């Protein structure tokens, strides 16, 4: 392993472009990995400026493949645009694989498998006593959903949303802000990864007292997450990463 080959987290594109010329692999460029802060998937921490459920397997694969990387914080929508036009090796952390994304990007082997999604709702809302059917919630005209702008909730859930057309409001705010909107009665429920819901409701005592994560009777199996890389990322680098990514069954 070569921990020293990993460059500490970089918080701006200007810094990223400065460092990009100092790598030590194909074409003398490290891989730039875009992430956005979303605990427990990714948040500031050691050893590369970011840590989390999605970060750990990638760091291990990079080390074992003897590849260097720099980590750059960037909003998801901007990540997509940068990956589309990149002429250097860049990857977005933890994206779902979708046909429309494969038109402009290359995906690695999976880096993580989500637990099934849950609903987060107020504890005093009888409509969301476990177990809950997500499709029934979508079909309820009085149930007010809040979703994150630009997010995919997985193929099955995205399709149910299109088909059943729930009363949904978009928000570009943080997940904490979304949960506060539910706690304050502005919306009724949100769909969230189980890992994320558990983390946020445990960390924030007032939210944990007001809200709960509810299992879904019709929850699809958790989706796989990948590194979504620019087509300028050399095939050799992708192959070396894929060879080192661990078997999902061991997670």
N, C-alpha and C positions, 0 to 999 in steps of 0.2 A: 504494500500500500504506500501511497505517497501523499500524505496529508499536506505537506508543504507545497504540493503542486496546485492545491486549491486556493484561489484568491478570495480574500475575505469579502463579505457582502458589499456591494456597491449601490449607492442610493441615487444615482443619477446617470443619465445617458452620457453626459459629458465625461464623467469619470470612466464610464464603461469604454468609450471610444479611446481614451488615453491608455487604458490597460490592455486593450485588445491586441496591441502589437507585441505584447510581452509573453504570449503563450508559448507552449513547447510541444506542439503536435502538428498534424497535417496543416500545411500552409502557415505554420507559426501562429495560429490563432487558437485561443481557448474557446470553449463553448460558452456563450452568454445564456444564462437561464433566467427568464423572467418569472417573478412570483408576485402575488399580492397577499397582504397580511390577512389571514383568515384562520385564526386558531380553531382547533388544534392542528390543522393541516400545515400551516406555515405562519411563523411569527418570529420576531427578532430574537436572536440568541446565538450561542456558540455552536460549532466552531467556525462557520463561514458567514456569520452575520444573520443567518436565518436557521430556524430549526422547525421540526414538526413531523407529522405522520407521513407527509409526502416527501419531505426533504431527506430523511434518513436513508431510505433505500437508494435514492439518487446519489448521495454522497458516497455510499458504500460501493455502488457500481462504478462511479467515476474513479475512485481510488483503485479498485481492483483492475479496471481497464487501463490504468495509468494515463488518464485524461485530465486536463485542467479545466476549470470553469470559473466564471465570475457570476455573481448573483445580483440581479438588478430588480428592485421593487418597481412595479408598473401595474396600473389598472388593467383588468382583463380585456376591455374593448380595445385599448391601445396595443396590448400584446398581439392581438389578432392582426392589426394593421402592420405592426413592425415585422411580424413573421411573414406576412404576405410579400413585403417588398425587400426583405433582407437579402443581402449578397454575402453575408458571413454566417457562420454557424450560430444560430440562436434557437432556443427552445422555450416554450411556455410550460410551466409546471402544473401537472394534475388535470389536464383537459380530458374530456370525454371524446372518443373517436366518433366522428360523424361524417357521412359521405361528402357533405358540402365542404367540410374542413380538409378532407383528403385531396380536394382539388388544388389546394395551395400549400399543403403541409405534408410532412412525413411523420409518422408516429413510431415511437419506440415500442418495445415490449411493455406490458403493464407494469406500473410502479406501485399500484395500490388497488385494493378492491373495497368499495364502500360497504358498510352495513346497509340494510334496507332503510329507506327514508321513513320519517315520522312526521306527524302533524304536531305543531306547537300551538297550544290554545290556552285560554284561561281555565283554571281549575273549576270555576263556578259555572262554566258553560256546559250545560247538560248534553248538548249536541255532540260533544267531543269526549264522551266517556269511552274508555277502551273496551273492546277494539272498535276502530272506526273504519268504515269503507271510504276510501278517498274518492272513488267515483260517485258515491252518494253525496258526499260533501260538495263536490263540484256541481252536482245537479240541483243542489238546494239554492234557490234564488235569494234566500235571506242570509246565506253564509258568505261573509266578506273575506276574500282571500287577499293576501299581499305577497307579491313575488318580486324578486330582485331583477332589475333591468338587465337584459342581455344574458340571463342565466338559462342553462338547460337543466331540467330536473330528471333527465334520463328519457330514453326513447318512449317508453310506455306512458309515463306521466305527461310528457309533452303532448303525446297524441290524445290522451284523455282530455287535456285542457282545450285542445283545438276542437274536439268533438262535442264536449259538454258545455263549453263556454261559461265557466264560473264567473261570478262577479269579482273580477281581479283588478287590483290596483298595483302599478309598478312603483318600485322605489329604488333609487340609486344609493340609498343610505346603507350603513353598516348593518350587520345582522343584529347587533345590540339595539340599534335604532328601530329596526323592524319589530323586535320583541317588545320594546317599550310602547310602540303603537298598538300592539295587541293588548298589553297589560292595561293601557289607558282607554281601551274600548273603541279606538278609531278603526281597527279592523279586527276580524275574529280569529283568523288562523293563518299560519304559514307552513310551507313544506320545508323540511330541513334535513340534512344528513344527521343520522342518529349520533354520530361522533360529535358533531358541532353542537347539537342541542344539549347533549349531556354536559359538555364543557361549559357552555355559556350559562346554563341554569345552575350549575354548581358554583361557578365563579361569582355570579351576581346574586346575592342573597335575596334582595327584594323581588327580582324577576323569578327566582326559584320558588319564592313563596306564592307568587301570583299565577305562574304558568306551569304547565307540565308538558312533557313529550308523550305523545299518544301513539302506540303501535297501530299499524294499519292492517286490516284483515286482508286487503288486496295489494299489499306492498309488493312491487316487483323486486326481484333479486338485486342486490346492490351492484352498481356498475363499476367497471374497470376504469382506472385513471391512467393517463399516459403522459409522457413528454411529447408535446406537439412542436415539431421542429421545422425550420425553414428548409426549403428544397436545396438551399446552398450548403446545408450541413452534409459533410462527406459521408457516403454510404459506409465507409470503413469505420467512422466514429460511431454511427448508429449500430453497426454490427458488433463492435466491441462493447458498447453499453448493453446491448441485448444479451450478449453472452454472460454478463455478470449480474443481471437483474435476477433476484432470488425467486424461487418457486412460490407462487401465491399461497399454496397450501401451508407453507411454513410460517405465515404471518399470524 
